[in-house]
Amino acid sequence: MTSPLRVLIVDDSALMRQLLSTLLSADPEIEVVGTAQDPFDAREKIKALNPDVLTLDVEMPQMDGLTFLRKIMALRPMPVVMFSSLTQAGAEATLEALEIGAVDFVAKPSAGVPVDDDYAASIAAASPSGRGKRLTELGR
């Protein structure tokens, strides 16, 4: 049995951090190792927790997600999935995030976005171990 995929959630909204933690933790192959309220908090938690995958909000105070993504890719490249109300197919921020190095983008849960297995599947697909292929083959 493989160990769970270790995920760090970075979002300035406490409610969104809790919701994403709950959604992702429901998958037995994902372990949410921590949450961070901003990129400065995330930097310390990345060092301490060594996550496999990072979820990152686009809009945050002090430093936006795209700026932090550039720093991550320059200093410690790792799989990053953008979670944001801004990350919808074709949006400028989405395309920029993918160009910088994000591996996927997912719209945050909201009144217009159904909550389903897509969140966990996006995280698993970002895994450097290829777990995403296995989950896709299982129809997740």
Beta strands, then each sheet from edge to edge (+ up, - down):
strand 1: 5-10
strand 2: 30-36
strand 3: 53-56
strand 4: 80-84
strand 5: 104-107
sheet 1: 2+ 1+ 3+ 4+ 5+
end
